[in-house]
Amino acid sequence: MTNREVAIILDRIADILQIKEENSFKIQAYRKAASSIYHLDEDLNTLKQARRIEEIPGVGKAVKAKIEEILEKGSCEYYDRLTAEVPLGVLDMLALPGIGHKTVKIIYEKLGIDNLDDLLKAAEARRIRTLPGMGGKTEYNIKKGMELLRQSGGKVTLGLALPLAEDFRDYLWEAKSVENACIVGSIRRGKSLVSDIDILVASRDYEEIRQKVNNYRGLIEISEHDASCIKGLLTHHIEFEVIIVPPQDYFSCLLWTTGSKTHRNQLFKDSEVPPWPEVNSEIDFYTKRGMEYIAPELRENQGEIEAAGKHQLPQLVGLDDIKGDLHIHSKWSDGAHEIKDMAAAAQALNYSYIAITDHSKSLAISGGLNEEKLGAQKVVIDALNSELSGLQILKGNEVDILKDGRLDFEDDLLKDLDLVIASIHSHFQLDKEKQSDRIMQAAKNQHVDIIAHLTGRLLNRRNGYDLDLDRVLETVAKNHTILEINSHPDRLDIDEEIARRAKDMGIKIAINSDAHHKQDLGLMKYGITTARRGWLSPDDVVNTWEKEKLLNYLGE
């Protein structure tokens, strides 16, 4: 069992307890343990062998015993008992936007529905509106949510697939016959949703690779194999393909298997397929064709081939360019750590600055700060800044954009902050004109520096708002407002298409982690990937700038 698998089971236990309306402290205990395990650097199995599981934050005696049982058996008696009372199909309903634990409880208890297919049928037959507290809106949310799930086509987020792909690749590297290995396909290109994991391996010993794959702890099954390919399922039922090639063919096949198909079709004639024996690297391939090297993230046939031929590709932003994170939460609202702990984590990344941007008062569910608490937080940040060396903490806030476009705090308060992020966290169903006007009004406010959650999408969970994007981007550009790429792999809004449009319009971008935990600062890499797919250079991204340049820009 991997850390992620154990965390999923603990989260499911919490979901079932919440559906059963059990003690809230008990529910939170399982949620906290699941979050801690998800963010662990060490393998749970190693901690168990060293008898150190109790050192994990939030893990008490009762939860510790269940974790150990899960590690030994793949499940635990308590979890099995709960799933007998509330089937896992009921939990699947929670993936639908607007469908919470109370709604699921009523549907299951009153209609006996325990799977998504039957839920959709009930919504289409208008049976949901007969239940207490529900109506046509609930049925609409169910139908739209099911449509979203179908649109995903079984794809998973990059945040789920990439760590598993990296672990699988590193595991295959351990085989003696492996001379090279790389993640390829849509993951290497950095797409936000991917359908499978593809690994290219250079080896002359197929049998060793097959045995190695067969012994991988995340393997569910091998469905197909021959001398050049092994296919099957990994953890979370993610399809995989291990492509085995002779070492001399590795680089030509690396280019081919990375794709995309449309990029390949533009590059090659139908008869020109690998291997190409003269290719010693991907750079070598492009150079011999009189082109600049095209980074994997750009290989989508969006003008990159023509630009490479003219040597006009941008210098893409990289993780090493980032000098700070401008969207971080702390324990003052819904974060897991104190400000000083987040600052220490940022120092470990060699950041020059961070912004603490806890939620504003209207987001009560996330512990939003009122005026008094925000003032008290500023005093704490000033004190920390007087002690810190090499890092400055900016005083900020993620202020809610209210339904009518007003902000959650008055201008007199906002003007005294170093950084203001404006975001939507409610009223997602407004029509296109009202939703667009709402964001535009916030962008026009002279104290708003960044618009976050521009589209409001949650990948595989919620479509973005209905926006007149042209009008919104024009307003953002006119008012020199910054747009945020949210690096959380469940969001990655704005996407690469909007990022590239913004670049062309002169709109600056901030790539932020939206961290709620110290480990979340590491999510920055996903935002960087999206920025690279959007052709962004370091100068397009404000948090690649030196502190003085950034502060001057914010001040202006």
N, C-alpha and C positions, 0 to 999 in steps of 0.2 A: 504493500500500500504506500502510495506517495503522500506527501504532505497535503497536496491539493485534494486528493481523494478523501483523506480523513477530514479535512476542513468541510468538504461538501456534505459528508454524513452529519457532522455536528450542526451545520446550517439547516439541514433537513429536519433534524431533531427539533431545533428551535422553531422552524416553521410549523411543524405538527403541534408542538406545545402551544404556539400562538393560535392556531386554528381551534385547538381544544380549550382556549382561553384559560390556560394555567397561569401560575404565578409569574409575574413579569420579571422578577429578579432571576428566576430560574431560566427563563427564556434568554435574558441578557447574558447570563453566565455561559450558555452554549454559543451565543453569537460572539462574545468576546474571545472565547477559546478558539473558535473557528478563525476569527480574524488574525489572532496571534500566530496560529499555525500556518495560515496562508502566507504570512509575511516572514516566516522563519528563514534564516540563512542555512541552518543545519538540517540534515535529514532526521525525521522523527525516529526512524529505526535506530539510528546511531545514538540519539538521546535516550531511547528506551534501554539499549544495551548498557549505557553508562549510568542508568537510573537517574536521569536528570529531567524527566518530563515535568516534574513538579516545578521546575525553574521557569517554565513557560508562563509569561504573564497571563493571568486570568484563568489558569488551570488549577482547580481545587482537587480535593481527594476524589470526589464522585466522578468528575469529568476525566481525571487522570486514569481511573480504573477502566472507563469506557474506551479511552484512546488506546490503552494497552491491549484491550480485548479486540478492538478493530484491527490493530497492527498484526495480531496473532491469527485472527480468523477471517478478516475481510469484512466483518460486521460485528455487531454486539447484540446481546439478548434484548436490551432495552430498545434499541432501534428497531429490531425485528418486531417487537411487541407493538410499538407505536405504528409501524407501517401496516400492521394487521388491522389496526383501528382506523387509520386514515391512509388509504392507498397512495402510492407515489404519483399516480395519475392525477390526484387532487392537487398535489403540489405543482404539477405542470401548469395548472390554471393560473398560478401566481405570475407566470411569465407574461400574461396579457396585460397591457396597459390599463390602468383604472380598476383592476380586479385585485382587491386586497384580501387579507385573511378572513375578515368577517363575512365578506361576500361569498368566498369559497365555502366557508362553514355552512352558511344557509343553503347554498345550492346543493351541497353534498347531503346535508341532513334532510332537506325538504323534498329533493328530487332524486336523490340517490345517484347523482351523476359523478363519475369518478375518472373521466377521461375527456380530452379536448374534443374529440369527434362528437360525442354525445352532447357536450356543452354547446357546440355550434348548432347542432340540430335543434336543441331546445331554444336557442336564441332566435333561430330562423322561424320556429313554430310559435314564437311570442309567448313562451312558457315562463321565461325569466321574469317578465314584468308582473307576474301574478304573485311573486314572492315578496315578503315584507321589506320595505325600504328600497325596492328596486323598480325600475321602469324601463322605458324605451332607450334611455341613455346607456344603461348597463348593457342592454342587448346590442346597441350600436358599438360600444367599446369591445365587446366580445367578438363581433363580426370583423371589425377593423383589425383587432389584435391577431385574429386567425389569418387574416389576409397578409399581415406583416410577417408572421411566421412562415407562411408558404412562400413569400417572396424571397426569404433568406435561403431557400432551397437546400437546407441542411448545412449551410455554411456556418463557421464559427469565427469568433473574433480573433484578430491577430494576437491579442493578449492571452488567449487560451492556447492557440496553436504554436506560437513561437517558442515559449519555454519548453514545451514538450518536444518540439523539433530539435531544439538545441541540446536537450538531454539525450535524445535518440542519436543525434549526430556524434556527440562526444563519446557515447557508449560504443558506437560502431568504430570510431577512431582507435579504440583499444585493441582491435583485432590486429594481429601481427602482420597480416598481408595487406592491410589498408595503407596506401601511400598518399591518399588525399581524400577528403570528403567535404561536402558542402550542401547546405540547404538550398534547394532550387525552387523553381516554379513561382507561384503567386506570393509565397511567404518571402522569398528573397527580394521580390519586387516591392514588398511592403504594403500589399493591399490590405485594407481594413477588415475585410471578410474573406476567408479562404475556405476551400472545400476539402483540401487534403494536405498531407505532409509529404513532400518529395525530397529524397536525399540522394545525391549523386556520390558514388563511391568508386575510387580507383583501386582495383585489386585484381590479382591474377588467380585468386583462390575462391571460387564461388561457394564451395562447400563450407568453408570457414565462415563466410558471411551469412549463409543460410542458418548455420548453427548459432551464430551470434544473435541474429534476429530472433530466432526461436526461443532464446533464453532471456530476452529483454523483459524486464519486469512490467513494462507498460503494454505488453502485447496482449491482445484479446484473441486474435486468430490470424493465421496466414491463409488467404483465400486462393492464392495463385503464385506459382514460382517457376522460373526456368533459369537458364544460365546467365541471363542478363537482367532479370527483374524479379523482385519479390513484392507481392502486394498483400494487404490485409487491413486489420483494424487495430488501432491503439486505444489507450485510455480515452474515455468520453466518446467512444465509437467514432473516432476520427480516422478516416481512411488514410493509408500511407502507401508509398511506393519507394522501394530502394532500387536504384538503377545502378547496375554494376558494369563498369567499362574497363578496358585495359588502360594502364597508366599513361601510355603514349597518346591515348585519345581523350584524356580527361578534359583539357581546356576547351577543345572544340565542342565537346558534349556539354560542358558547363554553360557555354553560351547558348546552345540549342535548348537545353532543358530549363534554363531560366526564363526563356520566352521574352515577351508574350508572343502568342501566335501571330498577331498582326505585325508586330515588330519584325519577327523572323521573315514573314512573307514579303515585307518591304526590302529586307536586306538580301535575301537569297532568291535565286531562281529555283524552280521546282526540283531540278535535278541536283542542286547544290545542297547536299545534306552531309552531316558529319559522318566519319571523322575527316578532318583536314590535317594531315600530318605536319604541315609547316607551322601550325599554330602552337606557340609556347606560352601564351597567356591570352586573356581577353583583350588586354591593351594591344598586344601584338596583332590580333585579328583586325581591330579597327584601324590601327596605324597602317597596316599593309593595304588597306582600302582607302587611304588618304583621309581618314576621319579622326576626330577626337574620340577618346574613350567615352562611351555612354554608360553612366552609372545604372545599375539594375533598376533603381526606382523610376527611371525615365523611360524604360523600354516598353512603352504602351502605344507606339505609333501616333504620337501627338505632336509631331514636328521635330522630334529629337534627331532623326536621321538627317534631315535637311540641315538642321543647325550644326550637327557634328561635321557634316561635309564642308560647311563654311567656317568651321572652327569658331562658332558663336554660341556654344553652350554656356550656361551660367556656371560660376563656381558655387557649387551647392553647399548649403549650410551643413555643418556637422556637429555632433555632440560636443566635441572639444571646443567649439566656438561659444558655447553657452557660458555666460558669466553670472547668471542669477536666475531665480525663479520668482515670478511676480504674482503667484496665486497659491497661497499656502494657508491651511486652516490649523488651528490649535485647540487646546482643551477649552478655550474661552467659548467656543461654539461646539461644533461636532467633531473636532479633531481628537486624536488619541494621545497627543503629547503636549507638554508645556512648550511655550515659545522658545525657551532656552535649549530644549532638546532638539527642536526643529532647526534652530540656528547651528547647533553642534553638527547635526547631520549635513547641513549645507556647507559648513566649513570643511568637512571631510571630502566634499566634492570640489573644493577650491573655489567656491562661489565668492564673488565680491559683494553681493547684495541679495537679499530676499525681501519679499513683501508679505506681511501677515495680513490676510484678508478674510477674517471671519465673517460669518453671515450677519445680516442686519435683522432688526427686531421683528419684522413681519413673518420671518421664517422660524416660527416658534418651535416647530418639530425638530429643528436642527440647533436649538439653543441660541437663536440669533441675539445679538447684542443690542441693548437699548442705548440711549445717549449717555447715561451714567456709566455703564460698563465699558463703552467705547473710550470714554475719557480716562477711566481707570487703566485700561489696557495701554493707552498711550504713555502713561507714567511708567509702567513696567518696561515698555520697549525703550524709553529714554534711558532708564537705569541700565538695561542690558547693553545698549549701544555705548555707554560710558565705560563698560568693562571689556567689550569685545575688541579684538584686534584683527584687521583684515576683512571684516564682514560688517556691513551696515544693514540693519533691519529697518525697512520702510514701514511707516504706519499707514495701513490701508484698511479697506473694507469691501466686501462683496455685497453691494447694496442692491436690494430687490427693485426691479422695475414693476411698479404696481399696475393694476389692470388699466388704469387710465393714462399710463405713461409717466405719472409722477414717480419720484424716487422715494425710497423708504426713509431717508433723512433729508433735512432741509439743507439748502446751499450753505448757510452759515456754518454748519458742522462739516460738511464735505470739503469746504475750501481749506480747512486746516489739516487735512490728511495729505500724506505724500503721494498716495495712489488710490484711485477709486475705480473699482470694477463694477459695472452695471450688468445685471443678469436677470433673466426671467426664470421663475421657479413655480409659477402658477398660471391658471387661465390659458392653458395650451390650446384650447379649442376655439379661440376667437377667430373671426373671419380674416381673410388675407389683408384687407385694408386696415382693420383695427390693430391686428398684430404688428403689421409693418409700421404704422404710425406710432405705436407704443415704443418700438425699438428706436425709431428715428428721433423721437422726442428725447429719449435718453442720450442718444449720440450727440444731440445739439447742446446738451448741458455742458457749460464750460468747465465744470469740475470733474466730469467723467473722462477718464483716461482710456479705459479699455471696455469694449463690449465683449462679454463672454457668453457662451451657450447661444451663439447667434442662431443656429438652426434648431437647437433643443433636441436633437436626435439622440436616442440610445440604441445602439446597434442591436438588431434582433429583438428589440423590446418596444421601441417607440419611434415612429416616423417623426421627422422634423415638423415644426409649425408650418402653417400655410403662409408664405411670405412673398411679397413683391421684391425679390432680391435686387433687381435693378435699382429701384428707388432707394432701398436701404443702403446699398453700396455707394450710390451717388451721395447720399447724405453723410455717410461715414467718411468718404473721401473729402468732401467739402469742409467738414469740421475737424479734419486731421485726427480723428479718433482711431485708436488702435484696435484691431480685431485679434481675438485669441484663438489659437489652436489648442484645444484642451487635449492634453496628452493621455488622458485615461483611455485605454483601448476599448472601453464600452461607448465612448463618445467620439473622439477624434473629429470633433466639429471645431472649426470648419474643415471641410474635406479638401482634397488636393485641387479640385476644380475651382472652388471658391477662392482658395489661396492664390492660385495663379491669376484669376481675374483681379483679385485685390492687388497683387503685385503690379499688374499692368496699369492699374488705376492710381498707383502711387500710395496705396494704403499700407501702413506698417503693421507688422504682425508681432504678437508676443506668443512664444511657445511656452506654456505653463503646465505644471503637473497637476494642479488642483489637489495637492497632497493633503490627505487627512491622517497620514501616518508617516513616520520617518522613512519607511521603505518606499513609500509612494513617490518620493523624489526621483527614484529610479525609473519612473514611468516616462520621464522626459524623452527617452529614446524613441517611443512610439510617436510622439509629436514631431520629433526631428524627421522621422521617416515620412510622415505625411507632408511636412514642409518640403522635403527633397522631391517628393512626387509632384509637388506644386511649383517646382522650379525656383524655389526661394534661395537667395544668397544671404550670407551673413548680414549685409547691410539692410536687408528687408526685415530683419528680426531684431526688435529693440533690445531684447535681453542677451544679445551677443555684444552689445556696446559696452564700453567702459562706463563706470558709474557716473562720472561727471557728464558725459554726453547724454546718458539716459535721463539724469536729473534735470539737465537743461531742457531737454525735449519735453519732459513732463511739465516743467515750469512754464514753458511757452504755451 
